[in-house]
Amino acid sequence: MGSSSEGFFDGFVRPIEDTVTAMAELVKEGKVKYLGLSECSATTLRRAYKVHPITAVQVEYRQVHETGQTLEVIGIIDPDSLLQY
């Protein structure tokens, strides 16, 4: 499998830029409204955002098992740009 900067799908490892480009086409076609990533690194989030705005990020946060990587992802998210539900 690939690193956190790559996607794994159908047995092929793909760069996150390729995956987000494909997902952005769905936005353009009106089939998807927002794009989000799950359990990504801060580096992957930054790379993905260069291709298309990422409006949702899901990360597991537990104080007991906290890693610096999760805090880095949380730290780069601009609270003013988050969707409010």
Residue, then its C-alpha position, 0 to 999 in steps of 0.5 A: m500500500g502507499s504512504s499517507s500521501e497516496g490513495f489505494f484503490d482497485g489495487f493501484v496506488r495513486p497520488i492524492e492529486d490524481t484522486v482529488t482531480a477526479m473528485a473535483e470533476l464530480v463537483k464540476e458536474g454537480k454530482v458532489k457538493y463538497l470534497g473531504l478527506s479522512e485520516c490524511s496527513a497535513t502534507t496530503l491535505r496541503r497537496a490536495y487543497k492545491v488541486h481543489p478546496i477541501t471542505a471537510v477533514q476527518v481525523e481521529y483525536r484521542q488524548v491517550h493516543e494523540t500524535g503530532q501528525t493529528l495536531e498538525v492537520i488540526g493546526i492548518i485548518d482555518p476555523d473561519s473557512l469551516l462549514q457550519y452545520 
